[in-house]
C-alpha cells in the first residue's frame, strides 16, 4: 500500500492542509502576542508612549462609563506560522521587539493600571504523522516577563478535519 501525501494552501483561511489517504487535515499553526489590557484607557496613548505600532487594539473601554467598566487592549503579535512551529523562536522574536521599551512599558503599566501578558495561540493538527510543537519560553523571555510582572496565556485547540 502506498501512502501519498500532498499539501495545498487555502488563501482565504491562511491554513495549510495535508491530504493523508482520504482525510484532509490542517497543519499546526501558532502565533505569539504581547498585550497590555485594562479598564478606561485609550490604546492610542499607549502606542504614542511606547513608540511601538501595535498589530491590533481594542478601544472599547476608552469611553466607557465608570459604573460599567469595559476592557481595552493594546497588542503586538507575530504572524501566524504553520507546519514547523517553533514557539521558542516566536516568543524570542516578540520579546526582542518589546524589550528595548521595557522601562516605558513599566511606566504605562503603572500609570494606566494595565495588565501585561504574553500569549500563544496554537491550533494543533490532528494528523498523527505531524509532531506537536514544544511549548516553552527561553530564559530571556522569562526574565523580561518577570521584570514587568506579566503572566502567560496559552490558548490551544485541535484542528478539524476539512
KOLVEX-515004 format. One record per residue: residue in one letter; x, y negated, z of N, C-alpha, C in turn. Coordinates in pm, 1 decimal. Example, Ala and Ser with C-alpha at 12.3 -4.5 7.8 and 13.67 -1.06 7.14 Angstrom:
resn	n.xx	n.yy	n.zz	ca.xx	ca.yy	ca.zz	c.xx	c.yy	c.zz
A	1319.0	569.0	780.0	1230.0	450.0	780.0	1320.0	330.0	780.0
S	1285.0	225.0	708.0	1367.0	106.0	714.0	1290.0	-3.0	787.0
This chain:
resn	n.xx	n.yy	n.zz	ca.xx	ca.yy	ca.zz	c.xx	c.yy	c.zz
X	84.6	117.8	0.0	0.0	0.0	0.0	88.6	-123.3	0.0
X	61.1	-212.4	-88.2	137.5	-335.6	-98.7	60.0	-447.2	-30.6
X	127.5	-515.9	59.2	68.2	-630.0	127.8	111.7	-754.0	51.7
X	14.8	-833.6	6.2	57.3	-954.0	-60.6	6.9	-1073.7	16.1
X	89.4	-1176.8	14.6	63.9	-1296.0	93.8	88.0	-1417.1	6.1
X	-3.4	-1510.3	3.7	23.4	-1635.2	-64.7	-30.6	-1749.4	18.6
X	19.4	-1869.7	-9.2	-20.7	-1988.0	66.6	-78.8	-2091.8	-28.2
X	-171.2	-2172.6	22.3	-214.3	-2290.4	-50.7	-247.8	-2399.9	48.3
X	-249.4	-2521.2	-1.2	-268.5	-2638.9	81.3	-401.3	-2703.3	45.1
X	-485.2	-2727.3	143.4	-612.6	-2794.4	122.7	-591.9	-2943.4	149.5
X	-594.2	-3024.0	44.6	-564.3	-3167.0	56.0	-662.6	-3237.5	147.8
X	-788.8	-3197.9	143.6	-890.1	-3266.7	223.5	-875.1	-3242.9	372.5
X	-836.4	-3122.8	414.0	-831.3	-3095.2	556.9	-689.3	-3091.7	612.1
X	-589.9	-3103.3	526.6	-449.4	-3104.3	567.5	-408.0	-2976.0	638.3
X	-461.3	-2865.3	596.1	-425.8	-2736.0	653.0	-351.8	-2654.0	549.0
X	-262.0	-2572.0	593.7	-201.7	-2472.1	507.2	-263.1	-2339.7	546.4
X	-304.9	-2263.6	445.6	-370.3	-2136.2	469.9	-288.1	-2023.3	412.0
X	-302.2	-1907.7	468.4	-240.3	-1786.4	417.8	-350.2	-1688.3	382.9
X	-337.0	-1622.7	268.8	-428.9	-1513.9	237.4	-354.0	-1385.7	267.7
X	-406.6	-1312.0	361.5	-347.4	-1187.2	405.4	-451.1	-1079.2	378.5
X	-425.7	-996.4	277.6	-521.8	-898.0	228.9	-649.7	-971.1	191.5
X	-759.8	-948.2	260.4	-885.2	-1013.0	222.4	-923.4	-1128.2	314.5
X	-834.5	-1167.0	406.4	-866.5	-1272.5	501.4	-788.1	-1399.1	469.2
X	-852.5	-1511.0	479.1	-788.3	-1639.4	462.3	-769.6	-1699.0	601.5
X	-644.5	-1722.8	641.5	-613.6	-1765.4	778.0	-537.0	-1897.4	776.9
X	-567.7	-1985.0	870.3	-496.8	-2112.5	882.6	-362.6	-2091.6	951.0
X	-264.7	-2173.6	915.4	-132.3	-2169.4	977.3	-132.0	-2244.5	1109.8
X	-25.6	-2224.5	1188.8	-7.2	-2303.5	1310.6	3.2	-2451.0	1273.8
X	-48.9	-2535.8	1360.8	-39.7	-2680.0	1343.3	-11.4	-2743.7	1477.8
X	58.7	-2856.0	1476.1	84.3	-2926.3	1601.9	114.3	-3073.5	1576.4
X	82.3	-3152.1	1675.9	126.4	-3291.8	1679.9	148.6	-3327.2	1826.0
X	234.6	-3424.2	1848.6	259.6	-3474.1	1983.5	221.7	-3621.9	1986.1
X	179.7	-3669.4	2102.9	146.6	-3810.7	2114.1	186.5	-3863.4	2251.7
X	212.1	-3994.4	2256.3	235.1	-4066.7	2380.5	120.2	-4165.1	2391.6
X	52.7	-4165.9	2505.1	-64.7	-4252.5	2520.4	-62.2	-4327.6	2652.0
X	-120.4	-4445.6	2648.4	-146.8	-4526.2	2766.2	-296.9	-4549.5	2767.6
X	-361.5	-4516.4	2877.9	-506.2	-4535.4	2884.8	-544.7	-4596.8	3017.9
X	-658.2	-4662.7	3017.3	-706.4	-4727.0	3138.4	-834.1	-4804.9	3111.1
X	-882.9	-4872.1	3213.7	-1006.8	-4947.9	3204.9	-978.7	-5094.9	3177.5
X	-1066.8	-5156.7	3101.2	-1069.6	-5302.2	3082.6	-936.4	-5359.7	3033.7
X	-879.1	-5302.4	2929.8	-762.1	-5365.1	2869.7	-774.3	-5362.1	2718.5
X	-707.3	-5456.7	2656.3	-707.2	-5466.2	2511.3	-579.3	-5400.9	2459.1
X	-588.1	-5293.5	2380.9	-468.9	-5226.5	2329.7	-378.7	-5317.2	2245.9
X	-436.9	-5419.8	2184.4	-354.4	-5513.2	2106.7	-254.7	-5585.7	2196.5
X	-292.1	-5609.9	2321.6	-198.3	-5671.5	2416.6	-80.1	-5578.6	2443.2
X	-106.5	-5449.6	2451.2	-0.1	-5351.9	2476.0	95.0	-5346.6	2356.3
X	38.4	-5348.5	2236.7	120.8	-5349.3	2115.4	212.7	-5470.1	2115.0
X	157.0	-5585.1	2147.0	235.9	-5708.3	2149.4	344.5	-5702.2	2256.7
X	311.5	-5653.8	2376.0	407.9	-5648.3	2486.3	518.0	-5544.6	2463.9
X	484.1	-5429.9	2404.4	583.8	-5324.3	2382.9	663.4	-5345.3	2254.6
X	603.0	-5411.5	2156.7	670.9	-5426.9	2028.3	675.5	-5296.6	1949.7
X	581.5	-5206.3	1977.3	571.5	-5078.8	1907.0	432.9	-5070.4	1845.6
X	427.9	-5038.8	1715.9	299.4	-5026.4	1647.8	240.6	-4888.6	1676.0
X	122.0	-4881.1	1736.7	61.1	-4750.7	1765.8	5.7	-4686.0	1638.7
X	-18.1	-4557.2	1645.4	-83.8	-4488.6	1534.9	-235.8	-4494.7	1550.8
X	-283.8	-4514.4	1673.6	-427.6	-4532.4	1694.6	-451.5	-4607.2	1824.9
X	-564.6	-4675.8	1828.7	-608.0	-4744.9	1950.4	-756.8	-4723.0	1967.3
X	-802.0	-4740.3	2090.3	-943.9	-4740.9	2121.9	-964.1	-4858.7	2216.2
X	-1031.2	-4960.1	2167.7	-1050.9	-5082.0	2246.4	-1188.5	-5087.1	2312.7
X	-1251.8	-4973.6	2331.8	-1387.6	-4969.6	2386.9	-1398.3	-5038.8	2522.1
X	-1295.7	-5027.8	2604.2	-1302.5	-5086.1	2737.3	-1263.0	-5231.7	2745.2
X	-1214.6	-5287.6	2635.2	-1165.4	-5425.5	2637.9	-1273.1	-5525.0	2680.7
X	-1396.0	-5501.1	2639.8	-1503.9	-5594.7	2669.7	-1616.9	-5531.0	2749.1
X	-1589.5	-5417.9	2812.3	-1695.7	-5350.6	2887.3	-1721.2	-5422.0	3020.2
X	-1842.0	-5406.6	3067.1	-1880.4	-5469.2	3193.8	-1810.0	-5399.7	3310.4
X	-1783.4	-5473.5	3414.3	-1713.8	-5417.3	3530.4	-1795.8	-5309.5	3599.9
X	-1928.9	-5318.5	3591.1	-2011.8	-5218.0	3656.5	-2026.0	-5089.5	3573.8
X	-1982.8	-5093.0	3447.0	-1985.0	-4974.6	3360.1	-1849.5	-4963.0	3291.4
X	-1749.1	-4915.9	3364.5	-1614.4	-4910.7	3307.1	-1603.4	-4811.2	3190.7
X	-1530.9	-4852.6	3089.0	-1505.7	-4770.5	2971.4	-1355.3	-4769.0	2948.7
X	-1304.4	-4654.6	2911.1	-1159.7	-4639.0	2893.3	-1116.3	-4686.7	2754.6
X	-1008.2	-4761.8	2752.5	-938.0	-4797.9	2629.7	-811.4	-4714.6	2623.5
X	-753.3	-4702.9	2503.5	-627.8	-4628.8	2491.5	-540.4	-4685.6	2380.7
X	-412.7	-4664.6	2398.3	-308.6	-4700.5	2301.9	-229.6	-4573.2	2278.5
X	-211.7	-4531.1	2152.2	-147.5	-4402.3	2124.5	-47.3	-4411.4	2010.7
X	67.0	-4347.8	2032.5	168.7	-4329.8	1929.0	180.9	-4180.2	1906.3
X	157.0	-4135.9	1782.3	152.5	-3993.3	1752.1	250.1	-3956.9	1641.1
X	296.4	-3833.7	1645.5	373.6	-3779.4	1534.3	275.7	-3737.9	1425.3
X	328.2	-3708.8	1308.4	246.2	-3646.8	1205.2	214.4	-3504.8	1249.6
X	108.6	-3448.9	1195.9	76.5	-3309.2	1222.1	167.7	-3222.5	1136.6
X	234.3	-3127.3	1199.5	321.2	-3034.2	1127.3	253.5	-2898.2	1121.8
X	286.6	-2822.3	1019.6	228.7	-2689.5	1003.3	338.6	-2586.7	985.4
X	299.3	-2463.1	995.4	387.6	-2346.8	979.3	491.0	-2339.0	1090.0
X	613.9	-2379.5	1064.1	723.6	-2364.4	1159.0	717.9	-2477.2	1262.1
X	632.8	-2462.7	1362.4	608.9	-2566.3	1462.8	717.9	-2560.7	1569.7
X	784.8	-2674.8	1591.4	887.9	-2686.2	1694.5	845.6	-2796.9	1792.0
X	783.0	-2757.7	1901.5	731.8	-2853.6	1998.9	845.3	-2935.3	2060.0
X	958.2	-2871.8	2086.3	1072.8	-2943.8	2143.2	1115.1	-3056.9	2050.7
X	1119.7	-3029.9	1920.2	1159.4	-3130.1	1822.5	1055.0	-3241.9	1813.9
X	927.8	-3205.7	1812.8	821.5	-3307.0	1807.9	831.2	-3403.8	1925.5
X	843.2	-3348.5	2045.4	846.9	-3435.3	2164.2	977.5	-3513.2	2173.1
X	1087.8	-3451.9	2131.6	1217.5	-3522.6	2132.0	1210.0	-3645.7	2040.7
X	1154.5	-3630.1	1921.0	1143.6	-3742.1	1827.6	1048.4	-3849.6	1879.4
X	942.9	-3809.3	1944.9	848.3	-3905.3	2001.8	912.8	-3984.7	2115.9
X	982.2	-3915.5	2204.2	1048.6	-3982.8	2316.5	1154.2	-4081.2	2265.5
X	1225.4	-4044.9	2160.8	1325.3	-4136.1	2102.2	1262.1	-4267.4	2057.0
X	1136.7	-4262.4	2016.2	1067.9	-4384.1	1971.3	1027.0	-4474.1	2086.9
X	985.9	-4416.3	2199.0	934.5	-4497.8	2309.8	1037.6	-4524.7	2419.1
X	1139.4	-4443.4	2426.7	1238.5	-4457.0	2534.1	1306.4	-4593.9	2538.4
X	1339.5	-4654.8	2423.6	1402.1	-4788.5	2431.3	1313.0	-4893.7	2497.6
X	1182.5	-4872.4	2500.0	1088.6	-4967.1	2561.1	1048.8	-4924.5	2701.8
X	1128.5	-4840.6	2765.3	1092.5	-4784.6	2896.5	1058.0	-4892.2	2999.9
X	1139.9	-4994.3	3012.5	1114.1	-5099.3	3112.3	985.6	-5175.3	3080.0
X	961.3	-5201.8	2952.3	837.2	-5268.3	2912.4	716.6	-5177.6	2940.1
X	733.1	-5048.1	2915.5	625.1	-4953.4	2943.0	592.0	-4953.8	3091.3
X	694.4	-4951.4	3175.4	672.3	-4956.8	3319.8	599.2	-5085.0	3360.0
X	634.0	-5196.2	3296.4	569.3	-5324.1	3327.5	421.3	-5322.8	3289.3
X	388.9	-5271.9	3168.4	247.8	-5272.6	3126.8	165.7	-5169.8	3203.9
X	228.9	-5060.5	3244.8	158.1	-4963.1	3328.5	114.7	-5030.1	3458.6
X	206.8	-5104.4	3516.4	177.8	-5171.1	3643.9	81.7	-5289.2	3625.3
X	107.3	-5373.9	3527.7	25.5	-5494.7	3511.2	-116.6	-5465.8	3463.0
X	-135.8	-5355.9	3388.3	-267.8	-5323.8	3334.6	-329.5	-5199.4	3399.7
X	-262.2	-5147.5	3502.4	-309.1	-5028.8	3574.3	-340.1	-4913.1	3477.7
X	-239.7	-4877.2	3398.3	-257.1	-4775.7	3294.7	-203.2	-4640.2	3337.6
X	-255.3	-4539.0	3274.4	-213.1	-4402.1	3298.5	-135.4	-4353.3	3175.3
X	-5.7	-4322.5	3191.0	72.9	-4274.8	3077.1	66.8	-4122.7	3065.7
X	74.2	-4073.3	2942.8	77.4	-3928.9	2922.5	146.1	-3895.9	2791.2
X	198.3	-3776.1	2787.2	241.6	-3719.2	2660.4	150.2	-3599.8	2636.7
X	108.5	-3584.4	2514.4	16.4	-3476.8	2483.4	61.1	-3396.0	2363.6
X	17.7	-3273.6	2362.6	37.1	-3184.1	2249.2	-99.4	-3136.3	2204.2
X	-120.0	-3135.1	2075.8	-241.3	-3080.1	2017.3	-196.2	-2965.5	1928.9
X	-233.8	-2844.0	1967.1	-190.9	-2723.8	1896.3	-311.5	-2649.1	1841.8
X	-302.0	-2609.6	1716.9	-400.0	-2518.3	1657.2	-318.9	-2395.7	1618.5
X	-343.9	-2286.0	1688.4	-263.8	-2165.2	1670.7	-331.5	-2069.1	1574.0
X	-252.8	-2017.0	1483.4	-302.8	-1923.7	1383.7	-344.7	-1793.0	1449.1
X	-449.9	-1732.7	1395.9	-491.5	-1601.1	1444.8	-426.5	-1490.4	1361.9
X	-341.4	-1529.0	1268.0	-269.1	-1431.6	1185.9	-167.7	-1359.6	1273.7
X	-179.1	-1228.6	1286.3	-88.4	-1150.3	1371.1	55.1	-1154.3	1321.2
X	75.3	-1188.3	1194.7	209.8	-1195.7	1139.1	276.6	-1330.8	1164.0
X	201.7	-1427.2	1213.0	256.9	-1560.1	1239.7	289.8	-1570.7	1388.3
X	410.8	-1614.4	1418.6	451.1	-1622.5	1559.2	396.3	-1749.6	1623.3
X	367.0	-1740.7	1751.5	319.9	-1856.6	1827.6	440.2	-1943.7	1862.4
X	425.5	-2075.4	1851.9	538.0	-2163.3	1883.7	566.9	-2166.0	2033.6
X	694.5	-2184.7	2067.2	731.4	-2207.6	2206.6	680.1	-2344.8	2246.6
X	625.7	-2355.1	2365.8	575.7	-2483.1	2414.4	656.1	-2520.0	2537.1
X	726.5	-2631.8	2527.6	808.1	-2678.2	2638.0	862.3	-2816.3	2608.4
X	937.5	-2868.6	2701.8	991.9	-3003.4	2690.1	1138.3	-3000.7	2729.7
X	1219.6	-3075.8	2657.3	1361.3	-3085.7	2688.8	1385.3	-3174.3	2809.8
X	1508.3	-3170.2	2860.1	1544.7	-3246.6	2979.7	1525.0	-3396.8	2960.2
X	1557.1	-3447.9	2841.0	1541.9	-3591.2	2814.6	1395.1	-3632.8	2826.4
X	1305.9	-3552.7	2768.6	1162.7	-3583.2	2775.3	1113.1	-3576.5	2919.0
X	1152.6	-3473.5	2991.2	1107.9	-3457.1	3130.2	1156.9	-3573.4	3215.9
X	1280.8	-3614.5	3196.2	1336.2	-3727.5	3272.6	1258.6	-3855.3	3244.1
X	1233.5	-3882.0	3115.8	1159.2	-4002.5	3078.2	1018.2	-4000.7	3136.7
X	950.1	-3888.3	3122.8	812.8	-3877.5	3173.6	808.3	-3894.3	3325.2
X	905.2	-3836.9	3394.4	911.5	-3852.4	3540.5	937.8	-3998.3	3578.2
X	1027.5	-4064.5	3504.4	1062.0	-4203.7	3534.6	941.9	-4297.2	3522.1
X	850.9	-4268.1	3428.5	736.6	-4357.9	3410.5	610.4	-4304.5	3478.0
X	620.3	-4189.2	3542.5	506.0	-4132.9	3613.5	398.7	-4076.7	3521.3
X	440.6	-4024.9	3406.6	344.8	-3972.3	3308.0	306.5	-3828.9	3340.3
X	193.0	-3789.5	3289.5	154.8	-3649.7	3300.1	150.2	-3588.9	3161.2
X	143.8	-3457.4	3157.0	148.5	-3382.2	3031.7	12.3	-3319.1	3008.0
X	-35.3	-3332.2	2885.4	-165.3	-3277.8	2846.9	-143.8	-3189.2	2724.6
X	-174.9	-3059.7	2736.0	-161.5	-2967.5	2624.1	-300.4	-2916.9	2587.7
X	-342.9	-2947.7	2466.9	-471.6	-2901.4	2414.8	-443.7	-2801.2	2305.5
X	-505.3	-2685.9	2313.3	-484.3	-2586.7	2208.5	-615.4	-2517.7	2175.8
X	-619.6	-2468.3	2055.5	-732.5	-2388.7	2010.9	-680.7	-2288.7	1909.7
X	-757.1	-2186.1	1885.8	-722.2	-2087.9	1784.1	-785.1	-2130.4	1652.3
X	-710.4	-2110.8	1543.5	-766.1	-2140.9	1412.4	-877.1	-2041.1	1382.4
X	-954.3	-2075.2	1285.4	-1065.0	-1987.6	1246.7	-1034.3	-1920.7	1113.9
X	-1101.5	-1812.4	1089.4	-1095.8	-1754.1	954.7	-1164.6	-1852.0	861.5
X	-1110.8	-1866.0	746.3	-1164.7	-1962.1	649.8	-1257.3	-1888.9	553.3
